[in-house]
């Protein structure tokens, strides 16, 4: 029927759009999976997985010295950075892909401020830092005692957890590309409208048959009574007609 063909066409369009949406979503997942994890550590940079002009190095720092001695062998082919803020801005803007930063500062910045940036791989170029004081400083012994006291009481560990382990940024860096029900809700609403229109079209085409069927189901006693009445009426008319014929017939016995 026309209603069935209309409903089939709506179901075909729904299936076609769902398959196309699933295919596009799958392609997006594959692209994101391939684009994540460009490098896994400093060895990938040494092996040339990142072009030199996409590596940001702060000029005049220990990072520049390490890059020149361990990676480029004295060739200043990197992207120069003047300040630490420029490094963050260039990373977020996509001007550079990677940069070097002290581990403590990098952990704090990526955990609390720049949530779109992340640390990759293990630490490298480990150095030793100390507190510089004047010679024969009067408070040198007091400083040593206080630092030792902070370490024994656990205050240093608490400070480390407060500034380096506390996270305001979410741990999840994976962008979900799943098809949500809100994205395809309009499609299902459209199919529901098509189904209702198909049902109405079917009822419109079969309205006379449905009307007769409903009339027979709703008023069966009335129709049977009328049928009996017509039969009885025809029967009475037939009996009266036969009786009249008998009355009209002449009596030939006296002739």
N, C-alpha and C positions, 0 to 999 in steps of 0.2 A: 504494500500500500504506500501511498504518498507519505503518510505519517512515519511509517517504518523507514523509508528511504531518508527522510529528513533527520530522524534520530541517528541512523547509521552514519550519515555525513557528519553530524556533530561529534559523534564518538571518534570518527576517523581524524577529524581536525584536532580533538583533544589529545589523542595518542601521538599525533605528529608533533605537536608543540612540546609535549612532555619529553619525547625522545630527543628533540633538538635541544631542549634546556639541559637535559642530562649530559648530552655530548659536549655542550659548551662548558658545563661545570667540570666535567672530567678533564677537558683540555686545560682549563684554568688551574686545576689541582696539579697537573703534570708540570705546567710552566712554573708554578710557585715552588714545587719540590725541586726542580732543576736549578732555580735561581737562588735557593737558600744554600748556605754553607759554601761560599765561594772558596774560602780558605779554612784550614783547620789549625793553623799555627804559624810560627815564624819560618818554619822550613818551607812552606809553600811560597812565601815571599822570596826566600832565597832561590827557589827553583824557578822563579819568574812567572808565577800564575797571575800576578798583578802587575800591570804596566808601571814603570817607574814614575810616569807623570801622574798616576792615580794614587801615589803614596805621599801622604803629607808628613813633612818633617819640620819641627820647630828649629829655626836657625839659632846657632849658638848654644845648644843644649847637649846633654849627654846622648840624647836620641840621635842627633846628627852625627856625633862621633861614632856611635855604634853602627849606624847605617853605612857610613863611609868606609869603616874598617872591616865590617863583616859581610856586607851585602853588595855594595856597588864598587868596592875596591878603589875608593877615592874619587869616583865619578859623581858629581853633583847633579844627577839627573832626576831628582825628586821634585815634588811640588813644595816650594818653600812656604813656611808659615811663620808669622811674626809673633803671634800671641796664642795663648791657649784657647781663648774665646773664638779666634778665627778658625782653629782646628774643629771645634764643635760646629760652628756655622757651616764650614765647608763639607763636613761629613753629612750633616742634615740636608744640605742643598744638593748633594750628589757630585760636588766638584772633585772630591777625592773618595776613595773606597776604604782606606785604612790609614791609621796613624799610630804613633807610639806615645805611651803615657805611663807615668809611675803607677804601680799596681794599686796602692792605697787610694790615690785620687781617682783613678779610673773606676774602682769598685764603687766609691761613693757617688760619683757622677752618674754612672749607668744604673745604679740602684734607686736613686732618689730624684734626680733632676732630668736627665736625658734618657727617657724610657725607650726611645727609638734606637738607641745605640746599645751595643753589647760587646762584651769581652770575648775574644777568641783565643783558644789554646792556653798553654801554660805560660807562666812567667819566664823571662829570659834576661840575660845580662844582670844577674843578681849583684848588688853592691852593698857596701856597709856604710851606714850613716851614723854620725855621732853629734853630740851637742858641743858646740864650740864655746869656750869660755876664756876669759883673759887669764894669763899666767898668775899664779898665786892669788887667785880670786878668793875672797874671804868666805864666800858662801858655797864653795865647791864641795866641801864635805857635807854640808847640809843638803845640797842638791842630791848627792849620791844616796844619803840616808833616806830622803823623801821618796826617791825613785824606787829604792829597794822596798820601802814600806808600802808603796802603791802596788808593787808586784806581789808582795806577800799577802796583802789584804784582798787582792783580786780586783782592785779598782782599775788597773790597766786593762784587764780582760773585759771589764764592763764598758770601759771607754771604747775598746776595739769593737765590741758588739754593737754599741750605740751608733758609732760613726761608719762602720764598714759592713756590718751584717744586717742592719735594719733596712728594710726595703719598703719604699712607697710605690714602686713600680711593680706591675704584675710579672710573675715568672713566665707566663705564656707569651711567647713571641711568634706563635704560629697563627696566621690569619685564617679563620674558618671561611670556607667557600661552599659550605653545604647549602642546598636549596631549602629555604625556609617556607613554611606553609603560607606566610603572608605574601610571598612573591608569586605564588600560583593560585591564591584564593580567588582572584578575579576570573581565572580560567575555569575553575570548577563552578563558580556562580553562573558563568555564561552557559556551561553545559547543562546546569539545572534549568535555566530558562528555556533552552532548546528542548529539553525533555518535557517541560510543561506545555510548550507550544505544540509538540508532537502529539501529546495526549489530547489537547483541545482539538487539534485537527482530526484525529481519529474519531473523537466523539461527534464532531460536526458531520463527518461523512457517514457515520452510522446512526444518526439521530433518529431516523424513522424506525429502524429495527429496534433500537433501544426503547423508543417510545411504546411500540407495540408490546414488547416484552414486559415493560414495567406496568402497562395497563392490564395485562393478563395476570401478572403477579399480585397487583394491588386489589383488583376487583374481580376475583374469580366467581364469587357467589352471585353477583349481579348478572353476570353473563349467563350463568347456568339457569337462574330464575327466569330471565327473559326467554331463554331457549325452551324451558318447560312451558312457559306461558304461551308461546307461539305454537308449540306442539299441541297443547290442550285446546287452544282456540281453533286450530285447524281440525282437530278431532271432533269438536262440537259442531263445527260448520258442516263437516262431512255427515255426521249423524242426522242433523236437521235436514240436510238435502235429501238424504235417503228416505227420511220419514215423509217429507213432502211428496216425494215420488210415489210412495205407497198410497198416500191420500188421494192423489190425482188420478191414479189408475182407475178406469171404469170397471163396473161389475158386469161381466158378460154371462154370468150364470143364469140370469132371468130370460135371456134371449132364446 
